[in-house]
């Protein structure tokens, strides 16, 4: 099927890209720093003790981020997710959460975190206006957890953060698990049982070839269909009514016994590029229109160059109007060697 060319929309209209996909979701990275060294994101051999993280003055201030969020909202964005690195390493994140939550047009504000600092912050984040939290949790086996995160943070510290988030009203808490065959897929049902018993929503994510430093190998991908088959043999599931054909990245299922909801994100085996409505803003203000993009559009230069809101709208809307990204649909012999930004820079 050929590419559909969509003309630029009139001022004030929602932004549409070249494949008629609207701009609805924005992931905002607030820092490139993280206290974990997950091999699929920030392998320690490349992000060791001597790694030079971004100077503070290169990061967008909360005021700059708040202004950009307002402009994105005027272009149709309704959902904002704050990411990193580890976003809770950014001081006074509650200040930004409040600014974003009060932005006209923004309906949902969430944070993705490794959970290590969440226990002490969950209540204040909720008070500031945070609606939801997603915690990365790849294993419930302490040794596997430590190896996958390459961290000395104990598993219990993350579990305490998850519990604190639920108690603060940031629920249902979503748990993201990246499965790698032969590494942590053996603990899949332990994660399922934990989520079912705790009332959390578990989402299994296929191991993706983001960036070029994680040593990705297709043989380590556990396809979503296999995940559902293995789980369904123990806890039968069915699609959530009305979720078919939705614009979310996760396919949603519910347990037949009423034990809650499960999601699978199948970027490798069943790409969803056709319904992708997501943009990414890095901590230094680069706009990326795909998780697998090689480069972004420098909005910081526009912002700090004295641009008006109209000029920012033109820069963002124009970039989105030219978007035709669909890497996951094209993934094959011609894509492995393509340059790609690292996940730790993009914010996942």
HELIX and SHEET records of a PDB file:
HELIX    1   1 UNK A   56  UNK A   58  5                                   3    
HELIX    2   2 UNK A   62  UNK A   74  1                                  13    
HELIX    3   3 UNK A   87  UNK A   89  5                                   3    
HELIX    4   4 UNK A   93  UNK A  101  1                                   9    
HELIX    5   5 UNK A  122  UNK A  128  1                                   7    
HELIX    6   6 UNK A  142  UNK A  149  1                                   8    
HELIX    7   7 UNK A  155  UNK A  167  1                                  13    
HELIX    8   8 UNK A  185  UNK A  187  5                                   3    
HELIX    9   9 UNK A  188  UNK A  198  1                                  11    
HELIX   10  10 UNK A  218  UNK A  220  5                                   3    
HELIX   11  11 UNK A  224  UNK A  232  1                                   9    
HELIX   12  12 UNK A  273  UNK A  275  5                                   3    
HELIX   13  13 UNK A  299  UNK A  304  1                                   6    
HELIX   14  14 UNK A  309  UNK A  321  1                                  13    
HELIX   15  15 UNK A  327  UNK A  330  1                                   4    
HELIX   16  16 UNK A  343  UNK A  346  1                                   4    
SHEET    1   A12 UNK A 237  UNK A 239  0                                        
SHEET    2   A12 UNK A 251  UNK A 255 -1                                        
SHEET    3   A12 UNK A 261  UNK A 265 -1                                        
SHEET    4   A12 UNK A 201  UNK A 206  1                                        
SHEET    5   A12 UNK A 174  UNK A 179  1                                        
SHEET    6   A12 UNK A 132  UNK A 136  1                                        
SHEET    7   A12 UNK A 108  UNK A 113  1                                        
SHEET    8   A12 UNK A  79  UNK A  83  1                                        
SHEET    9   A12 UNK A  25  UNK A  29  1                                        
SHEET   10   A12 UNK A 278  UNK A 281  1                                        
SHEET   11   A12 UNK A 286  UNK A 288 -1                                        
SHEET   12   A12 UNK A 297  UNK A 298 -1                                        
END                                                                             
